[in-house]
């Protein structure tokens, strides 16, 4: 039997919440079970809406649980990681603007 499909943005959501991908898959299955009980038609727009809402609730709770288990250090390390990535984003933007500037110069045409 093949496993049920997971949303394509599940890994992105897990990364944003700071939880492992395998834990996000377990939370997705729990959200589907909740949607099965809350709605009548599997695959209907209402079903997917309830499932995604429940997934967001479960991921937020899991993220808070992970933060509490680390005594607050996890939040600071994630914030520190964002600060380390900021200079790279600025450097990337500067090099792209520099390259676009050079491309915009047209070669001189001697007549």
Residue pairs with C-beta under 8 A, 6 or more apart in sequence:
4 29
4 32
6 25
6 28
7 13
7 28
7 52
7 55
10 21
10 24
10 25
10 28
11 21
11 24
13 24
13 55
13 56
13 59
14 20
14 21
14 23
14 24
14 59
17 24
17 59
17 60
17 62
17 63
18 63
18 66
18 74
18 78
19 27
19 59
19 62
19 63
19 66
23 62
24 59
27 55
27 58
27 59
27 62
28 51
28 55
30 54
30 58
31 51
31 52
31 54
31 55
31 58
32 51
34 50
34 51
34 54
35 42
35 47
35 48
35 50
35 51
35 54
36 42
36 47
38 50
39 46
39 47
39 50
41 47
66 74
67 74
67 75
